[in-house]
Amino acid sequence: MSWRRPVVVIAKALADDCLQEARNDYFGQYYRFTNVEVHKEDDPEFYKALGEWVDRPTLLSPPEVS
């Protein structure tokens, strides 16, 4: 997204961008915590502890992109 004068920027477009960035950030973390086998070698100690966390909350699936 290129820079535009503030008077030209539409609030909805900014909100959409912000929500899309938040969704992307959440999806990255969701993928990291739900695909343990893929990332286990990155931090074995962390993923061992994650696997042993008995009452770990269930993460909600990221929303679909519209």
PDB file with SEQRES, HELIX, SHEET and CRYST1 records, atoms N, CA, C and O in Angstrom:
SEQRES   1 A   66  MET SER TRP ARG ARG PRO VAL VAL VAL ILE ALA LYS ALA          
SEQRES   2 A   66  LEU ALA ASP ASP CYS LEU GLN GLU ALA ARG ASN ASP TYR          
SEQRES   3 A   66  PHE GLY GLN TYR TYR ARG PHE THR ASN VAL GLU VAL HIS          
SEQRES   4 A   66  LYS GLU ASP ASP PRO GLU PHE TYR LYS ALA LEU GLY GLU          
SEQRES   5 A   66  TRP VAL ASP ARG PRO THR LEU LEU SER PRO PRO GLU VAL          
SEQRES   6 A   66  SER                                                          
HELIX    1 AA1 ALA A   11  THR A   34  1                                  24    
HELIX    2 AA2 VAL A   36  HIS A   39  1                                   4    
HELIX    3 AA3 LYS A   40  ASP A   42  5                                   3    
HELIX    4 AA4 PRO A   44  GLU A   52  1                                   9    
CRYST1    1.000    1.000    1.000  90.00  90.00  90.00 P 1           1          
ATOM      1  N   MET A   1       0.847  -1.178   0.000  1.00  0.00           N  
ATOM      2  CA  MET A   1       0.000   0.000   0.000  1.00  0.00           C  
ATOM      3  C   MET A   1       0.884   1.230   0.000  1.00  0.00           C  
ATOM      4  O   MET A   1       1.730   1.375   0.882  1.00  0.00           O  
ATOM      5  N   SER A   2       0.715   2.105  -0.951  1.00  0.00           N  
ATOM      6  CA  SER A   2       1.528   3.313  -1.040  1.00  0.00           C  
ATOM      7  C   SER A   2       0.956   4.401  -0.132  1.00  0.00           C  
ATOM      8  O   SER A   2      -0.211   4.366   0.258  1.00  0.00           O  
ATOM      9  N   TRP A   3       1.803   5.353   0.184  1.00  0.00           N  
ATOM     10  CA  TRP A   3       1.387   6.436   1.053  1.00  0.00           C  
ATOM     11  C   TRP A   3       0.472   7.374   0.301  1.00  0.00           C  
ATOM     12  O   TRP A   3       0.713   7.693  -0.864  1.00  0.00           O  
ATOM     13  N   ARG A   4      -0.589   7.819   0.975  1.00  0.00           N  
ATOM     14  CA  ARG A   4      -1.518   8.804   0.414  1.00  0.00           C  
ATOM     15  C   ARG A   4      -1.731   9.916   1.428  1.00  0.00           C  
ATOM     16  O   ARG A   4      -1.557   9.713   2.629  1.00  0.00           O  
ATOM     17  N   ARG A   5      -2.103  11.073   0.948  1.00  0.00           N  
ATOM     18  CA  ARG A   5      -2.393  12.174   1.858  1.00  0.00           C  
ATOM     19  C   ARG A   5      -3.507  11.765   2.806  1.00  0.00           C  
ATOM     20  O   ARG A   5      -4.461  11.114   2.379  1.00  0.00           O  
ATOM     21  N   PRO A   6      -3.416  12.126   4.074  1.00  0.00           N  
ATOM     22  CA  PRO A   6      -4.443  11.728   5.051  1.00  0.00           C  
ATOM     23  C   PRO A   6      -5.870  12.071   4.647  1.00  0.00           C  
ATOM     24  O   PRO A   6      -6.797  11.344   5.002  1.00  0.00           O  
ATOM     25  N   VAL A   7      -6.069  13.171   3.907  1.00  0.00           N  
ATOM     26  CA  VAL A   7      -7.432  13.539   3.525  1.00  0.00           C  
ATOM     27  C   VAL A   7      -7.996  12.585   2.487  1.00  0.00           C  
ATOM     28  O   VAL A   7      -9.207  12.555   2.266  1.00  0.00           O  
ATOM     29  N   VAL A   8      -7.125  11.798   1.843  1.00  0.00           N  
ATOM     30  CA  VAL A   8      -7.569  10.885   0.805  1.00  0.00           C  
ATOM     31  C   VAL A   8      -7.829   9.482   1.369  1.00  0.00           C  
ATOM     32  O   VAL A   8      -8.590   8.710   0.786  1.00  0.00           O  
ATOM     33  N   VAL A   9      -7.208   9.161   2.483  1.00  0.00           N  
ATOM     34  CA  VAL A   9      -7.313   7.822   3.072  1.00  0.00           C  
ATOM     35  C   VAL A   9      -8.724   7.585   3.601  1.00  0.00           C  
ATOM     36  O   VAL A   9      -9.291   8.427   4.298  1.00  0.00           O  
ATOM     37  N   ILE A  10      -9.268   6.449   3.265  1.00  0.00           N  
ATOM     38  CA  ILE A  10     -10.620   6.096   3.702  1.00  0.00           C  
ATOM     39  C   ILE A  10     -10.518   5.257   4.969  1.00  0.00           C  
ATOM     40  O   ILE A  10      -9.729   4.314   5.028  1.00  0.00           O  
ATOM     41  N   ALA A  11     -11.307   5.593   5.977  1.00  0.00           N  
ATOM     42  CA  ALA A  11     -11.248   4.908   7.270  1.00  0.00           C  
ATOM     43  C   ALA A  11     -11.513   3.413   7.134  1.00  0.00           C  
ATOM     44  O   ALA A  11     -10.870   2.613   7.813  1.00  0.00           O  
ATOM     45  N   LYS A  12     -12.431   3.029   6.283  1.00  0.00           N  
ATOM     46  CA  LYS A  12     -12.738   1.605   6.122  1.00  0.00           C  
ATOM     47  C   LYS A  12     -11.535   0.846   5.585  1.00  0.00           C  
ATOM     48  O   LYS A  12     -11.260  -0.267   6.031  1.00  0.00           O  
ATOM     49  N   ALA A  13     -10.824   1.424   4.646  1.00  0.00           N  
ATOM     50  CA  ALA A  13      -9.647   0.762   4.089  1.00  0.00           C  
ATOM     51  C   ALA A  13      -8.590   0.562   5.178  1.00  0.00           C  
ATOM     52  O   ALA A  13      -7.952  -0.489   5.239  1.00  0.00           O  
ATOM     53  N   LEU A  14      -8.408   1.558   6.025  1.00  0.00           N  
ATOM     54  CA  LEU A  14      -7.451   1.428   7.124  1.00  0.00           C  
ATOM     55  C   LEU A  14      -7.890   0.347   8.105  1.00  0.00           C  
ATOM     56  O   LEU A  14      -7.071  -0.447   8.568  1.00  0.00           O  
ATOM     57  N   ALA A  15      -9.172   0.317   8.418  1.00  0.00           N  
ATOM     58  CA  ALA A  15      -9.688  -0.696   9.335  1.00  0.00           C  
ATOM     59  C   ALA A  15      -9.531  -2.089   8.730  1.00  0.00           C  
ATOM     60  O   ALA A  15      -9.143  -3.029   9.423  1.00  0.00           O  
ATOM     61  N   ASP A  16      -9.831  -2.221   7.439  1.00  0.00           N  
ATOM     62  CA  ASP A  16      -9.673  -3.514   6.772  1.00  0.00           C  
ATOM     63  C   ASP A  16      -8.222  -3.980   6.818  1.00  0.00           C  
ATOM     64  O   ASP A  16      -7.951  -5.151   7.084  1.00  0.00           O  
ATOM     65  N   ASP A  17      -7.291  -3.068   6.561  1.00  0.00           N  
ATOM     66  CA  ASP A  17      -5.874  -3.414   6.613  1.00  0.00           C  
ATOM     67  C   ASP A  17      -5.466  -3.856   8.011  1.00  0.00           C  
ATOM     68  O   ASP A  17      -4.735  -4.833   8.177  1.00  0.00           O  
ATOM     69  N   CYS A  18      -5.944  -3.130   9.008  1.00  0.00           N  
ATOM     70  CA  CYS A  18      -5.617  -3.451  10.398  1.00  0.00           C  
ATOM     71  C   CYS A  18      -6.153  -4.827  10.774  1.00  0.00           C  
ATOM     72  O   CYS A  18      -5.450  -5.619  11.402  1.00  0.00           O  
ATOM     73  N   LEU A  19      -7.388  -5.112  10.392  1.00  0.00           N  
ATOM     74  CA  LEU A  19      -7.980  -6.409  10.702  1.00  0.00           C  
ATOM     75  C   LEU A  19      -7.267  -7.539   9.958  1.00  0.00           C  
ATOM     76  O   LEU A  19      -7.073  -8.621  10.512  1.00  0.00           O  
ATOM     77  N   GLN A  20      -6.877  -7.294   8.710  1.00  0.00           N  
ATOM     78  CA  GLN A  20      -6.164  -8.306   7.939  1.00  0.00           C  
ATOM     79  C   GLN A  20      -4.801  -8.603   8.570  1.00  0.00           C  
ATOM     80  O   GLN A  20      -4.392  -9.762   8.648  1.00  0.00           O  
ATOM     81  N   GLU A  21      -4.105  -7.568   9.017  1.00  0.00           N  
ATOM     82  CA  GLU A  21      -2.815  -7.770   9.680  1.00  0.00           C  
ATOM     83  C   GLU A  21      -2.980  -8.559  10.975  1.00  0.00           C  
ATOM     84  O   GLU A  21      -2.181  -9.447  11.274  1.00  0.00           O  
ATOM     85  N   ALA A  22      -4.021  -8.230  11.741  1.00  0.00           N  
ATOM     86  CA  ALA A  22      -4.284  -8.965  12.987  1.00  0.00           C  
ATOM     87  C   ALA A  22      -4.597 -10.424  12.688  1.00  0.00           C  
ATOM     88  O   ALA A  22      -4.117 -11.315  13.388  1.00  0.00           O  
ATOM     89  N   ARG A  23      -5.395 -10.679  11.656  1.00  0.00           N  
ATOM     90  CA  ARG A  23      -5.719 -12.053  11.266  1.00  0.00           C  
ATOM     91  C   ARG A  23      -4.460 -12.805  10.859  1.00  0.00           C  
ATOM     92  O   ARG A  23      -4.277 -13.959  11.245  1.00  0.00           O  
ATOM     93  N   ASN A  24      -3.596 -12.168  10.088  1.00  0.00           N  
ATOM     94  CA  ASN A  24      -2.361 -12.810   9.657  1.00  0.00           C  
ATOM     95  C   ASN A  24      -1.455 -13.130  10.846  1.00  0.00           C  
ATOM     96  O   ASN A  24      -0.861 -14.207  10.903  1.00  0.00           O  
ATOM     97  N   ASP A  25      -1.350 -12.200  11.789  1.00  0.00           N  
ATOM     98  CA  ASP A  25      -0.543 -12.443  12.989  1.00  0.00           C  
ATOM     99  C   ASP A  25      -1.107 -13.626  13.779  1.00  0.00           C  
ATOM    100  O   ASP A  25      -0.357 -14.496  14.221  1.00  0.00           O  
ATOM    101  N   TYR A  26      -2.430 -13.654  13.955  1.00  0.00           N  
ATOM    102  CA  TYR A  26      -3.060 -14.747  14.695  1.00  0.00           C  
ATOM    103  C   TYR A  26      -2.856 -16.072  13.968  1.00  0.00           C  
ATOM    104  O   TYR A  26      -2.545 -17.086  14.594  1.00  0.00           O  
ATOM    105  N   PHE A  27      -3.031 -16.065  12.640  1.00  0.00           N  
ATOM    106  CA  PHE A  27      -2.871 -17.294  11.873  1.00  0.00           C  
ATOM    107  C   PHE A  27      -1.460 -17.859  12.043  1.00  0.00           C  
ATOM    108  O   PHE A  27      -1.291 -19.071  12.176  1.00  0.00           O  
ATOM    109  N   GLY A  28      -0.448 -16.990  12.040  1.00  0.00           N  
ATOM    110  CA  GLY A  28       0.925 -17.447  12.230  1.00  0.00           C  
ATOM    111  C   GLY A  28       1.112 -18.147  13.559  1.00  0.00           C  
ATOM    112  O   GLY A  28       1.736 -19.206  13.619  1.00  0.00           O  
ATOM    113  N   GLN A  29       0.579 -17.569  14.630  1.00  0.00           N  
ATOM    114  CA  GLN A  29       0.694 -18.188  15.943  1.00  0.00           C  
ATOM    115  C   GLN A  29      -0.168 -19.447  16.040  1.00  0.00           C  
ATOM    116  O   GLN A  29       0.249 -20.447  16.623  1.00  0.00           O  
ATOM    117  N   TYR A  30      -1.355 -19.393  15.473  1.00  0.00           N  
ATOM    118  CA  TYR A  30      -2.239 -20.562  15.464  1.00  0.00           C  
ATOM    119  C   TYR A  30      -1.538 -21.733  14.782  1.00  0.00           C  
ATOM    120  O   TYR A  30      -1.534 -22.847  15.306  1.00  0.00           O  
ATOM    121  N   TYR A  31      -0.956 -21.485  13.632  1.00  0.00           N  
ATOM    122  CA  TYR A  31      -0.262 -22.538  12.890  1.00  0.00           C  
ATOM    123  C   TYR A  31       0.905 -23.087  13.717  1.00  0.00           C  
ATOM    124  O   TYR A  31       1.125 -24.297  13.760  1.00  0.00           O  
ATOM    125  N   ARG A  32       1.636 -22.208  14.360  1.00  0.00           N  
ATOM    126  CA  ARG A  32       2.787 -22.617  15.176  1.00  0.00           C  
ATOM    127  C   ARG A  32       2.369 -23.526  16.326  1.00  0.00           C  
ATOM    128  O   ARG A  32       3.058 -24.501  16.624  1.00  0.00           O  
ATOM    129  N   PHE A  33       1.249 -23.219  16.973  1.00  0.00           N  
ATOM    130  CA  PHE A  33       0.823 -23.986  18.137  1.00  0.00           C  
ATOM    131  C   PHE A  33      -0.017 -25.209  17.795  1.00  0.00           C  
ATOM    132  O   PHE A  33      -0.183 -26.086  18.642  1.00  0.00           O  
ATOM    133  N   THR A  34      -0.548 -25.294  16.585  1.00  0.00           N  
ATOM    134  CA  THR A  34      -1.372 -26.447  16.222  1.00  0.00           C  
ATOM    135  C   THR A  34      -0.658 -27.423  15.297  1.00  0.00           C  
ATOM    136  O   THR A  34      -1.169 -28.512  15.039  1.00  0.00           O  
ATOM    137  N   ASN A  35       0.503 -27.054  14.801  1.00  0.00           N  
ATOM    138  CA  ASN A  35       1.305 -27.943  13.944  1.00  0.00           C  
ATOM    139  C   ASN A  35       2.658 -28.169  14.612  1.00  0.00           C  
ATOM    140  O   ASN A  35       3.709 -27.820  14.075  1.00  0.00           O  
ATOM    141  N   VAL A  36       2.594 -28.753  15.774  1.00  0.00           N  
ATOM    142  CA  VAL A  36       3.771 -28.923  16.621  1.00  0.00           C  
ATOM    143  C   VAL A  36       4.889 -29.674  15.895  1.00  0.00           C  
ATOM    144  O   VAL A  36       6.057 -29.302  16.005  1.00  0.00           O  
ATOM    145  N   GLU A  37       4.541 -30.719  15.161  1.00  0.00           N  
ATOM    146  CA  GLU A  37       5.567 -31.531  14.499  1.00  0.00           C  
ATOM    147  C   GLU A  37       6.393 -30.717  13.505  1.00  0.00           C  
ATOM    148  O   GLU A  37       7.579 -30.988  13.318  1.00  0.00           O  
ATOM    149  N   VAL A  38       5.780 -29.732  12.873  1.00  0.00           N  
ATOM    150  CA  VAL A  38       6.487 -28.914  11.892  1.00  0.00           C  
ATOM    151  C   VAL A  38       7.538 -28.033  12.561  1.00  0.00           C  
ATOM    152  O   VAL A  38       8.613 -27.815  12.003  1.00  0.00           O  
ATOM    153  N   HIS A  39       7.229 -27.527  13.750  1.00  0.00           N  
ATOM    154  CA  HIS A  39       8.085 -26.545  14.414  1.00  0.00           C  
ATOM    155  C   HIS A  39       8.853 -27.098  15.607  1.00  0.00           C  
ATOM    156  O   HIS A  39       9.605 -26.365  16.250  1.00  0.00           O  
ATOM    157  N   LYS A  40       8.678 -28.361  15.907  1.00  0.00           N  
ATOM    158  CA  LYS A  40       9.269 -28.944  17.116  1.00  0.00           C  
ATOM    159  C   LYS A  40      10.785 -28.732  17.190  1.00  0.00           C  
ATOM    160  O   LYS A  40      11.323 -28.471  18.266  1.00  0.00           O  
ATOM    161  N   GLU A  41      11.464 -28.841  16.065  1.00  0.00           N  
ATOM    162  CA  GLU A  41      12.926 -28.704  16.063  1.00  0.00           C  
ATOM    163  C   GLU A  41      13.382 -27.273  16.330  1.00  0.00           C  
ATOM    164  O   GLU A  41      14.524 -27.063  16.737  1.00  0.00           O  
ATOM    165  N   ASP A  42      12.518 -26.286  16.112  1.00  0.00           N  
ATOM    166  CA  ASP A  42      12.868 -24.887  16.356  1.00  0.00           C  
ATOM    167  C   ASP A  42      13.144 -24.620  17.834  1.00  0.00           C  
ATOM    168  O   ASP A  42      14.057 -23.871  18.179  1.00  0.00           O  
ATOM    169  N   ASP A  43      12.348 -25.237  18.696  1.00  0.00           N  
ATOM    170  CA  ASP A  43      12.466 -25.025  20.141  1.00  0.00           C  
ATOM    171  C   ASP A  43      11.934 -26.256  20.877  1.00  0.00           C  
ATOM    172  O   ASP A  43      10.821 -26.234  21.402  1.00  0.00           O  
ATOM    173  N   PRO A  44      12.731 -27.331  20.914  1.00  0.00           N  
ATOM    174  CA  PRO A  44      12.255 -28.594  21.495  1.00  0.00           C  
ATOM    175  C   PRO A  44      11.754 -28.462  22.936  1.00  0.00           C  
ATOM    176  O   PRO A  44      10.761 -29.090  23.302  1.00  0.00           O  
ATOM    177  N   GLU A  45      12.420 -27.666  23.740  1.00  0.00           N  
ATOM    178  CA  GLU A  45      12.022 -27.522  25.144  1.00  0.00           C  
ATOM    179  C   GLU A  45      10.626 -26.890  25.246  1.00  0.00           C  
ATOM    180  O   GLU A  45       9.798 -27.331  26.043  1.00  0.00           O  
ATOM    181  N   PHE A  46      10.377 -25.870  24.446  1.00  0.00           N  
ATOM    182  CA  PHE A  46       9.079 -25.208  24.444  1.00  0.00           C  
ATOM    183  C   PHE A  46       7.979 -26.180  24.021  1.00  0.00           C  
ATOM    184  O   PHE A  46       6.938 -26.261  24.673  1.00  0.00           O  
ATOM    185  N   TYR A  47       8.206 -26.914  22.937  1.00  0.00           N  
ATOM    186  CA  TYR A  47       7.170 -27.812  22.426  1.00  0.00           C  
ATOM    187  C   TYR A  47       6.969 -29.031  23.321  1.00  0.00           C  
ATOM    188  O   TYR A  47       5.885 -29.614  23.339  1.00  0.00           O  
ATOM    189  N   LYS A  48       7.989 -29.414  24.050  1.00  0.00           N  
ATOM    190  CA  LYS A  48       7.824 -30.485  25.037  1.00  0.00           C  
ATOM    191  C   LYS A  48       6.887 -30.001  26.146  1.00  0.00           C  
ATOM    192  O   LYS A  48       5.963 -30.709  26.546  1.00  0.00           O  
ATOM    193  N   ALA A  49       7.139 -28.789  26.631  1.00  0.00           N  
ATOM    194  CA  ALA A  49       6.283 -28.210  27.673  1.00  0.00           C  
ATOM    195  C   ALA A  49       4.866 -27.997  27.152  1.00  0.00           C  
ATOM    196  O   ALA A  49       3.901 -28.226  27.881  1.00  0.00           O  
ATOM    197  N   LEU A  50       4.730 -27.563  25.909  1.00  0.00           N  
ATOM    198  CA  LEU A  50       3.414 -27.355  25.314  1.00  0.00           C  
ATOM    199  C   LEU A  50       2.638 -28.670  25.253  1.00  0.00           C  
ATOM    200  O   LEU A  50       1.440 -28.698  25.531  1.00  0.00           O  
ATOM    201  N   GLY A  51       3.312 -29.745  24.893  1.00  0.00           N  
ATOM    202  CA  GLY A  51       2.674 -31.053  24.827  1.00  0.00           C  
ATOM    203  C   GLY A  51       2.265 -31.587  26.180  1.00  0.00           C  
ATOM    204  O   GLY A  51       1.310 -32.356  26.280  1.00  0.00           O  
ATOM    205  N   GLU A  52       2.972 -31.192  27.224  1.00  0.00           N  
ATOM    206  CA  GLU A  52       2.669 -31.656  28.576  1.00  0.00           C  
ATOM    207  C   GLU A  52       1.632 -30.778  29.290  1.00  0.00           C  
ATOM    208  O   GLU A  52       1.198 -31.113  30.392  1.00  0.00           O  
ATOM    209  N   TRP A  53       1.236 -29.673  28.681  1.00  0.00           N  
ATOM    210  CA  TRP A  53       0.268 -28.756  29.277  1.00  0.00           C  
ATOM    211  C   TRP A  53      -1.111 -29.381  29.154  1.00  0.00           C  
ATOM    212  O   TRP A  53      -1.737 -29.324  28.095  1.00  0.00           O  
ATOM    213  N   VAL A  54      -1.579 -29.977  30.239  1.00  0.00           N  
ATOM    214  CA  VAL A  54      -2.803 -30.772  30.252  1.00  0.00           C  
ATOM    215  C   VAL A  54      -4.058 -29.946  29.971  1.00  0.00           C  
ATOM    216  O   VAL A  54      -4.870 -30.345  29.136  1.00  0.00           O  
ATOM    217  N   ASP A  55      -4.237 -28.822  30.635  1.00  0.00           N  
ATOM    218  CA  ASP A  55      -5.456 -28.033  30.474  1.00  0.00           C  
ATOM    219  C   ASP A  55      -5.246 -26.829  29.548  1.00  0.00           C  
ATOM    220  O   ASP A  55      -5.805 -25.754  29.765  1.00  0.00           O  
ATOM    221  N   ARG A  56      -4.435 -27.035  28.523  1.00  0.00           N  
ATOM    222  CA  ARG A  56      -4.147 -25.982  27.550  1.00  0.00           C  
ATOM    223  C   ARG A  56      -5.437 -25.577  26.840  1.00  0.00           C  
ATOM    224  O   ARG A  56      -6.201 -26.446  26.418  1.00  0.00           O  
ATOM    225  N   PRO A  57      -5.695 -24.277  26.700  1.00  0.00           N  
ATOM    226  CA  PRO A  57      -6.921 -23.844  26.020  1.00  0.00           C  
ATOM    227  C   PRO A  57      -6.888 -24.202  24.534  1.00  0.00           C  
ATOM    228  O   PRO A  57      -5.821 -24.263  23.923  1.00  0.00           O  
ATOM    229  N   THR A  58      -8.047 -24.434  23.974  1.00  0.00           N  
ATOM    230  CA  THR A  58      -8.165 -24.713  22.551  1.00  0.00           C  
ATOM    231  C   THR A  58      -8.222 -23.404  21.788  1.00  0.00           C  
ATOM    232  O   THR A  58      -9.024 -22.529  22.113  1.00  0.00           O  
ATOM    233  N   LEU A  59      -7.392 -23.266  20.793  1.00  0.00           N  
ATOM    234  CA  LEU A  59      -7.387 -22.041  19.995  1.00  0.00           C  
ATOM    235  C   LEU A  59      -8.496 -22.085  18.952  1.00  0.00           C  
ATOM    236  O   LEU A  59      -8.777 -23.131  18.367  1.00  0.00           O  
ATOM    237  N   LEU A  60      -9.110 -20.950  18.732  1.00  0.00           N  
ATOM    238  CA  LEU A  60     -10.133 -20.841  17.689  1.00  0.00           C  
ATOM    239  C   LEU A  60      -9.453 -20.776  16.334  1.00  0.00           C  
ATOM    240  O   LEU A  60      -8.390 -20.167  16.206  1.00  0.00           O  
ATOM    241  N   SER A  61     -10.040 -21.387  15.332  1.00  0.00           N  
ATOM    242  CA  SER A  61      -9.493 -21.319  13.978  1.00  0.00           C  
ATOM    243  C   SER A  61      -9.553 -19.877  13.493  1.00  0.00           C  
ATOM    244  O   SER A  61     -10.501 -19.154  13.798  1.00  0.00           O  
ATOM    245  N   PRO A  62      -8.538 -19.458  12.735  1.00  0.00           N  
ATOM    246  CA  PRO A  62      -8.567 -18.097  12.191  1.00  0.00           C  
ATOM    247  C   PRO A  62      -9.742 -17.930  11.227  1.00  0.00           C  
ATOM    248  O   PRO A  62     -10.139 -18.885  10.559  1.00  0.00           O  
ATOM    249  N   PRO A  63     -10.293 -16.729  11.156  1.00  0.00           N  
ATOM    250  CA  PRO A  63     -11.416 -16.510  10.240  1.00  0.00           C  
ATOM    251  C   PRO A  63     -10.963 -16.617   8.781  1.00  0.00           C  
ATOM    252  O   PRO A  63      -9.802 -16.363   8.459  1.00  0.00           O  
ATOM    253  N   GLU A  64     -11.884 -16.989   7.923  1.00  0.00           N  
ATOM    254  CA  GLU A  64     -11.590 -17.056   6.493  1.00  0.00           C  
ATOM    255  C   GLU A  64     -11.402 -15.654   5.940  1.00  0.00           C  
ATOM    256  O   GLU A  64     -12.016 -14.699   6.417  1.00  0.00           O  
ATOM    257  N   VAL A  65     -10.562 -15.541   4.946  1.00  0.00           N  
ATOM    258  CA  VAL A  65     -10.345 -14.250   4.289  1.00  0.00           C  
ATOM    259  C   VAL A  65     -11.499 -14.024   3.322  1.00  0.00           C  
ATOM    260  O   VAL A  65     -11.858 -14.904   2.541  1.00  0.00           O  
ATOM    261  N   SER A  66     -12.072 -12.828   3.391  1.00  0.00           N  
ATOM    262  CA  SER A  66     -13.192 -12.529   2.487  1.00  0.00           C  
ATOM    263  C   SER A  66     -12.775 -11.600   1.378  1.00  0.00           C  
ATOM    264  O   SER A  66     -13.593 -11.246   0.528  1.00  0.00           O  
TER     265      SER A  66                                                      
END                                                                             
